[in-house]
């Protein structure tokens, strides 16, 4: 009885194992910068997915415009470089903060909205930013984008920076969900009116959730700029390739679970690359055109049959697997 | 003054097309209670079907309305029956699951189109594509005028369906109160599925009407999805008359934005209106006109 009431350790053994594995992983693929690059993308999606998950999965604010924060983070790193030749590396300091400010300002508008209206409001804000950053060439160099010679050729430093950011995102979410604020987030997700009636300052806690979420999205954007060395508005403010994929990463992995977005990110990059490379050249080359198609089918499948995502419905999946194994052995 | 009138009439004509895109969306929103984020993508399917008929049989896009629209209608029925309706009864953490499903559907449709037709830009160049008629000093694009007229006919037909037939009454009843409608003996499942089909057919028709004056490529859809929900929110949820007003307002606002601000901000105008409406007039135009 006492054991159950005792708080589980902040970092469990499994998580330590995952972290250790993540540290070793790039050295396993030492000879292949391609795989290391993929790992870095997985980590970037982990940051974005985790950031979205705190807002949507835990606080019930389903954002369809996370590209706004990602993009503004990327431009926070890129613009000082473009205008004053200040290193984009400062973006890792400013990217998150600028995104938080944007999140607060947009919040003034979109927090008046609920449910589908909130989703559409966030979507529209990201689209407006995309159009502004594309049009105002004096400020952003428009669709020509901003180019920066990346600092290192080696992927190792980028990998470990991304890993630190990803772990920072995951454990900051884990931390906040263990505090009182975390319970308030959940109560807002379940029933905002009831939460308000019980005396929770819903606006304040929505803002707290937004601050943490947008901070990590902005950091992911700044990291993207430093790592890729090139951004343009169509890439970093993309409705489909950023906002929607971020949501899908969360959905596939498991909405409202700490490690769900991480699982979703791995699955997403794995599926896409598996098909993009025609299953490593084993399948005919037309398969490579199907990568986004297959991912779309996977999304439909997950929503239809595993509404909680892979991690959220893990017990269910385990049960089904066990059941089928029993049937096999009984024969 | 001429520029002003030219812009106004151009906006009005395109607004007629936007109206039928918006009506489809508003019907779906009213009955299913979801934003259909695959709306523009379904329109894209209609456009490709019409393009295919044109390439294969030389069928005029306006004639292929009779062939392609029923096909898009069936596609809508299929999608709602097997993918969207089953979710209504399911419990999940996020109530937005159906919306996310439409995102998945849209993605699959686009990628399928890209796989079959490649990403190339296509267009249907008919003999009347570049024809204009002069009204005083104002020139009107002939295909746009035809599209406007057909859009009005379609709208009238739809209103006849909604007001005069049993099916239409059932749709309106389900939109107003699903439970009460079910208690009155309406099969809300059948109505839900049919409504999605009708909405799909309408937006498919809009796409085909756009075909002679627009380019066709797999990613043509999303921008129209955005326009569709802007119109719906502007007009007021679930109000077909509001959607007509919203469509025309959006059409006119966009052309004015393009003429007087900058071509690049054409699409931003609608989005800014959208945010303003959400914040200051949450009920949309419906709230003002009480319809």
HADDOCK unambig.tbl for C-alpha pairs under 7 A between the chains (distance, minus, plus):
assign (segid A and resid 109 and name CA) (segid B and resid 279 and name CA) 6.92 0.50 0.50
assign (segid A and resid 121 and name CA) (segid B and resid 275 and name CA) 6.44 0.50 0.50
assign (segid A and resid 124 and name CA) (segid B and resid 271 and name CA) 5.81 0.50 0.50
assign (segid A and resid 128 and name CA) (segid B and resid 268 and name CA) 5.75 0.50 0.50
assign (segid A and resid 128 and name CA) (segid B and resid 271 and name CA) 6.68 0.50 0.50
assign (segid A and resid 131 and name CA) (segid B and resid 265 and name CA) 6.85 0.50 0.50
assign (segid A and resid 131 and name CA) (segid B and resid 268 and name CA) 6.54 0.50 0.50
assign (segid A and resid 135 and name CA) (segid B and resid 264 and name CA) 6.38 0.50 0.50
assign (segid A and resid 289 and name CA) (segid B and resid 115 and name CA) 6.30 0.50 0.50
assign (segid A and resid 292 and name CA) (segid B and resid 111 and name CA) 6.40 0.50 0.50
assign (segid A and resid 293 and name CA) (segid B and resid 107 and name CA) 6.95 0.50 0.50
assign (segid A and resid 293 and name CA) (segid B and resid 108 and name CA) 5.15 0.50 0.50
assign (segid A and resid 293 and name CA) (segid B and resid 111 and name CA) 5.13 0.50 0.50
assign (segid A and resid 293 and name CA) (segid B and resid 112 and name CA) 6.63 0.50 0.50
assign (segid A and resid 296 and name CA) (segid B and resid 104 and name CA) 5.18 0.50 0.50
assign (segid A and resid 296 and name CA) (segid B and resid 107 and name CA) 5.67 0.50 0.50
assign (segid A and resid 296 and name CA) (segid B and resid 108 and name CA) 5.20 0.50 0.50
assign (segid A and resid 297 and name CA) (segid B and resid 108 and name CA) 6.57 0.50 0.50
assign (segid A and resid 299 and name CA) (segid B and resid 104 and name CA) 5.90 0.50 0.50
assign (segid A and resid 300 and name CA) (segid B and resid 101 and name CA) 6.11 0.50 0.50
assign (segid A and resid 300 and name CA) (segid B and resid 104 and name CA) 5.70 0.50 0.50
assign (segid A and resid 303 and name CA) (segid B and resid 101 and name CA) 6.72 0.50 0.50
assign (segid A and resid 304 and name CA) (segid B and resid 87 and name CA) 6.92 0.50 0.50
assign (segid A and resid 307 and name CA) (segid B and resid 92 and name CA) 5.90 0.50 0.50
assign (segid A and resid 308 and name CA) (segid B and resid 92 and name CA) 6.72 0.50 0.50
